Amino acid sequence: MEIKDKYEDKANIKNILAIFEDGFKSGEAQKVGIEFERIPISSKDFKMVGYAQENGMYDLLRTFAKLDGWEYITDDYNIIGLKKGEDFISLEPGCQIELSFGPEKNIFDIKTKIDGFNKKINPILRKYEINLLEYGVSPVSTYKHINLIPKKRYHIMADYLWGILSDVMMRETAGIQACYDFSSEEDAIRKFRIANIISPFMTAMFANSPIRGGVDTGYKTFRGLSWLNTDNERCEFMSKKLFDKKSDYGFKDYVEEVMQTPMIFIVRDEKPIKILGKINFEQFVKYGFEGYTATLDDFKLHANLYFPEVRLKDFIEIRNHDCANHGMQYSILAIYKGLLYNPKALDSIENLMSKFTYNNIMEFRYNVPKNALNNKVSNYFAKDIAKEILNIAQNSLKENGEGEECFLEPILELTPYGLSPADLIMSNWNGNWNKDVSKLVRYLNS
């Protein structure tokens, strides 16, 4: 077979492991990052704003770039995002807009960046009658009425992902991702393990997507439900080996999990080469595909098309939260900072979670979308465990002395009572809002 490329950055284990090792940062250098997605809806009828429509998302990006000096990110000459230094604005498949700012040492600086962005873009949003909704799912438009943006990879993904709610996930939902550093392989795996184990509790605490298509779905996080029904081969929960604290799980184990996942495509000369599940990455490394050989960039792309709740890169990316508002977006960041950046807090959270088996957490994970914190985990009420998670994070942040415990205040008004943002929405929806979407939008913007 003809070999079509001869890259030197081969996708061997040594080169792949170096990706994670390059992320090592001392405790003083460790930062916090956020990827913050929002739902663009019309201020008139609350439907999703499209890409190419007049005063749509293409026009918004173009106008904002000129106003604030951002560079275009393009795909076949279509503007699909903007960049300025370490900061990025990108469009997700259904036109959801994502902010991805460079990481910061403290959460106050992240909030300042987001507030500054909002201040600059708000006049354009008002002019174009667009509302960036801080909510987990489109409140009115459903995927059949939401076109994909003109980004090649999204169209390939949409054709390939086989879960019954994969279109909902891609076109309708918005989430918040929190990013954290590690100092060594041992530190990375410890944090990675804890972030995975507590992920269902965090999903439940921040459940914020009960109203979809203008109706009460019966789920507190419909976004969470959509991810459970997207593609079980690439949206798996943590492995039993990682769950076992006494195991020797390391970077190599994570890489092997990624390599066992079926491939969707690779890119050559800026053009996608479709694979569509015919082989996994391990097979690609061993045998190639139609004359193409595996490179390090291929692995990086493939790893970005692997969608567990928590993902390892040269940092830890925690991906399981509905988009939040009323300050709770910063509560998410603060909880993990309190838990992951304090050795005593890590000891405490490991001790708290030691009472649960792998199957306990797995069962809870599948029950979260419907009931959020109104669940039991083994013999314990989920709200009581979530309350303890908050207590550990709060004590850690107070000990740190930077005042970031203030960011926990919005979630402290809910979690101790077994409530999530969705509970407040559903109570009002079935009460004084009288199932009026305009009142939901007004509340989310308040």
N, C-alpha and C positions, 0 to 999 in steps of 0.2 A: 504493500500500500504506500502511496506517495505521502511523504511527510510534508505537511503544508506550512509548518512554522518551526523555527529553531530558536526558541527563547532560552536564555541562560538562567533566568530566575525560575528554576524548576520547582514544582510543588512537591518537594521532598519533606520528610518530617522535620529535619533540622531547620530548614528555611521557614516552615510553618510555625514551629515552636518559637522561633525568634520574634514573630509578631507579638506574642504575648509577653515575652521577656523584655522586649523594647518598651513595654509600658511600666516597668518597675519605677516607682517613685517613693522617695522617703516620706515619712509621716508629715513633715513640714511642707512638702511640695504637693500633697494630695489635695485635690479640688473636687468641686461638685459641678455637674453639667445637667442641662435640661434640653429635651426636645418636646416642644409644646405645640400640639395640633389643635386647630379650631375649625368649626363648621361654618363656611360662608353661606349665609342665607339672605334672601331678599327681605329688606325692611318692610316691603308691602305685603307679600303673601307668604313669607317664611319658607319658600321653597329654596332648594339648593341653587346657588349661583353657578352658572356654567362657565366653561373656559372661553369659548369664542363669542358668546352673546355680547351685545352692545353693553358697555360698562360692566363687563364680566371680569374674570380673574386674569385673563391676558392683559386687558387694559389696566387693571389695578397694578399688576407688577410693573408694567411699562411706565406708568405714571409715577409710581413710587420710586423706581430706579432713577429717573431723571431728577426727582425732587431731592433725594438724599444721597446720590452718588454711589449707587450700587451697580455692580457688573451683572450682565445677563448670564444665566446658565441656560444653554439651549440643547435641544434634541431635534436634529434636522431643521434647524433655523426657528423652531418653535421655542418661545421663552417658557421654561418650566421651573425657573427659580432665579434667585439673585444671591450674590455673595459680596461680602465686604470684609476683608481680612479673615478672621476665624469665624465670622458670623454668616449664617446661611438662612435664606428664606426659600422654602421649596413647596411645591404642590404635590399632594398625595393623589392617588388615582382618581378620586371623585371631585377634585379641586379643593379638598381640605388643605388649609394653609398651615405649614409647620415652621416654627422658629427654632433654630438650632444655633445657639450662641456659644462662643468659646467658654470653656469652664472657668469658674471663679473660686477663689478661696472661701468666700462666704456667700450666704444666700441673699443677704441684703444687696450685694452687687448684681446678682442675677435679677432680682426684682427691679432694680434701678434700670437695667437694660431693657427689660420688657415694658416697663412704664414709659421709657423714652421712645421705644418703637411705637407703642400705642398712641402716644401724643402726636407723633409725626404722621402716622397713617390715618388717624381718625378723621381729619378733614376730607381726605379722599374717599373714605368709606361713606361718609355722610353724603358727599356729592354723588357717588355711584349707588347710593341706597343699599349698601351691603352691611350686614351685621356679622361680625366674627363671633359665633356663639361658642361659649365655653361649656360644652356639653358633650356627652359620649357618643351620640348618634343623631343623624338627621331627624328633626322632629316632624317633618311633613313629607319630604320627597323620599321615595324608596328607590332601590338600585335600578329598577327597570326604567326609571325616568332620570337617571344620572349618567351622563356620558363620561367615558374615560378621557383623561387629558391626552394630548398627542405625545406620549412618551412610550417608546417602543417596548421597554421592558414590562410596563404595566399591562399592555395588551397581551403579551406572551403569558404573563402570570395569570391573567384573567381566564385565558383559554385553558391553562393547565390545572390550576388549583381545583380540587375535586370535591371539597366539602360542600354540604348543602347550603351553608351560609357564607361561603367565601366571597360572593358578590356583595353581600351586606358589609362584610369586614372591609373590603377594598373601597367601596364607593360611599358608604354611609357613615363610617365611624371615625372618631377622633380620640386620641389618647395622650397621655403624658409619660415620657420616658425619663428616668433618672439615672445619672451616670456617676460612677465612683472609681477611684484609683486603688491600686494595691502596691505593696512594697516588695513582694516576693511571690513565688509560686504557692508557698504554704499560705500566705496571707490572702492571696487571690482565691484559692479554693475554699478557705474558711468563709470568706465573705460571700462567695458565690453560692455556697451551700445554704447559708442562713437566708440570703435573699430569696432563694428558691423555696425554702420551707415556709417562710412567712408570706410568700406571694399571694396565696388565696385569702389570707386575712386582710392584706392590703387591698386586694381587689374588692373585698366585701366592704371595708371601711369607706372606700371612695366610690362605691357604686353610684352611677350618675347617668343612667340612660334607660329609664323605664317607659318613656313616651316615644313612640316611633310611628311614622305614618299617620300621625294625628290621633293615635289611640293608645290606651294603656296596654302594654304588651303582656302584662302578668309577670314580667321579669324586672328585677331591680337594676341589673346591668345587661341589657340586650347586647351591648358591645362585647361583654365577657362571653355571652352565649355564642356570638358569631365566631369568636376565636376558637372556641371548643369544637366548632363545626366548620373549620376552614381546610385543614389538611393535616391529619394526625401523624403523617410521616415527618412533617417538619414543624409541627406546633406541639411537640411532646412536652410532658412534664419531666422534671429531673429524673435521672436514672437512680435505681436502687443503690448502685455502688456509691454515687455521690451522697445519697441520703445517709448512708452508713458512715458515721463519724470516724470509725476505726479503720475504714478502708484506706488503700493507698491511692485513691483517685487523684489524678493530676491533669496537667494541660494535655498530655498525650491522650488521655481517656476522652476528654472533650473533643479533641480533634478527630478521634476515631468515630465518635457519634456523628459529627458533622459529615465525615467522609462516607458514612453508611447511608446518608440521605440521598434520594434520587435527585439528579440534576435537572434544571429547567433550561438553562442556556449558558453559553459563553459568549464573549465578544471578541471579534477580530476586526481591526481597521474600523472601529466604531460601529460595526454592524453585528447584530446578534446572530448567533448560530444556534438554532433550536435543537435541544436534546430531548426535552419533554418526558423525562422519567425513564428513558431507555437504559440508562446506566446510572450508577451512583459515582461519587467522586473517587472512591477507592479504585473502582474499575477503570475510571478515566486515567488515573495515575499509572495503572498497570498496563493498560492496552491502548490508551488514546481513544479518539472518536473521529471517525471519517478523516483520518490523516492529521488531526489536531492533537497536540500533546499538552499535558497539564502544566500550567504555570502558576506562580504564586498569586498573580492577579486573578486567575481563575478561582483559586481557593478563596480569596477575599470576597469575590462576587458571590460564590456559592454559599459562603458563611453568612453573607447578608441576606440570602434567600432562605435561611434557616430561622424559624420564628418561635423559639421557645419563650416562655415568660421572662426568663433571664438569660442574657447572652454574654459570652466571653469574647472580648476583643483585646486591645491593649489597655482596656478598662472594663468595668462591669456595667452592662446596660440592662436596666430593669424596666420591663416594657408593659406591665399588666394593668395599668390604671386607666380608667375612664378619664377623659378631659374633665378638669375640675374648675370651679370658680369660687368666688367669695373668699379668696385667699387660700383655699385648700390646695391649690397647685403648689404652694410653698410649704404646706404641711407635709406633703409627700416627700419633698427634698429633705426637710428637717428630720423626719422620722428616720430615714435611712442614714443620714449623717450622724445622728445620735447613736444609732446602733452599730454602724460599721466602722466608725473612726475612733472608737473608744474600746480598749481591750477589756475593761471591766464590763461594759455593756454587751460585748460579744459573749463573754462568759455567762452573763445573766440570761441573754436570749437563747443561748444554747441549752442552758438548764431548763428554761421554760418550755422549750420545744421537745425536750428529751422524753416527755410523757406521751408523745404521739408516735405511732408507727407510720411507715410509708403508706399503708392502705388507709389509715385515718385521714391523712392529709389529702390523698388522692380522692377519697369519697367527698370530703369537704369541698375540694376544688370544683367538683361537678355539681354540687348543691348551691354554690355561691351565686350564680347568675339569677336564680329565682328568689332566693331568700336572704342573700347578703349575710348580715350578722345574726339573723334570726335562724341560726343553725346550731347543731351540736357537733363537736369534734370529739370523738370517743365519748367520754362521760362528762365533758366540759361544755359549757355554753361558749359559743364563739365570741360573744361580746366580752366575756370576762377575760379571755386570752388576749383579745385586741386591746382591752384596757391595760393589761399588764405590758404589752408591747409599747403602748404610749408612755406608760410610767417609766419604763427603762430608758426610752429615748429622751424624755423630758429631763430626767435626772442627769443623763449624760451631757445634754446641751447646757444645762445649768452649770455643771462642773467645768465645762469648756470655757465659760465666762465671756462668750461673745454676744450674748443676748438673743441667740437664735431660737430659744424656746418660745419666744413670742409668736413664731410662725405656727406653733401647734394650737393656738387658741381656737381657730375655727373648727378643727376636728375634735377638740376636747369638749365642744358643746354638743357633739353627737355620739361619738363612740361609747362613752361610759353608759349611755342609755340604750345601747343596742341599735342605734339609728345610723343610717347612711344618708347622703344627700338625696338619694332616690326616695327614701321614706317621707321626707318633707314634701317632695314634689308630688308623690302619689296622694298624700293626705290632702294637699291643696287641690290637686286635679279632680279628685272625687268629692271635693267640698266646695269652697267658695269660688274656685276658678270655673266650675261647671264645665269642665273639659274644653276650655277655650285655649287654643294654642297661643294666642296673643298674650295671654296672662302668663303662660309658661315662659315665653321669650322675655317679657318684661321682668319677671322674677330673676331669670338667669342674668339679665343685664344690670340688675340693681346693685 
